[in-house]
Amino acid sequence: MWFTVLCILLSIADEISPSAEEYRLLQELKEVSI
């Protein structure tokens, strides 16, 4: 479930603008899911 959400967020963030802030947020989410 979390992996799917992360993938969707990654694709959206990549389309809009792959910024450092978005990447950091995704890393935090990944840590929480683990």
VMD Tcl script that draws the C-alpha trace (Angstrom):
set ca {
  {0.00 0.00 0.00}
  {2.65 2.53 1.08}
  {4.87 1.53 -1.83}
  {2.06 2.26 -4.27}
  {1.42 5.65 -2.69}
  {5.13 6.48 -2.86}
  {5.28 5.52 -6.52}
  {2.27 7.73 -7.30}
  {3.76 10.64 -5.38}
  {7.08 10.14 -7.14}
  {5.48 10.21 -10.57}
  {3.44 13.31 -9.71}
  {6.43 15.10 -8.21}
  {8.55 14.17 -11.23}
  {5.94 15.57 -13.62}
  {5.48 18.83 -11.73}
  {9.01 19.55 -10.55}
  {11.52 17.11 -8.99}
  {12.55 19.40 -6.16}
  {14.69 18.55 -3.14}
  {11.81 19.26 -0.78}
  {9.54 16.72 -2.44}
  {12.32 14.13 -2.43}
  {12.91 14.75 1.29}
  {9.20 14.33 2.02}
  {9.15 11.02 0.16}
  {12.16 9.82 2.14}
  {10.38 10.72 5.40}
  {7.28 8.84 4.30}
  {9.38 5.82 3.43}
  {10.99 5.86 6.87}
  {7.57 6.03 8.53}
  {6.23 3.14 6.46}
  {9.20 0.99 7.49}
}
mol new
graphics top color blue
foreach p $ca { graphics top sphere $p radius 0.5 }
foreach p [lrange $ca 0 end-1] q [lrange $ca 1 end] { graphics top cylinder $p $q radius 0.2 }
display resetview
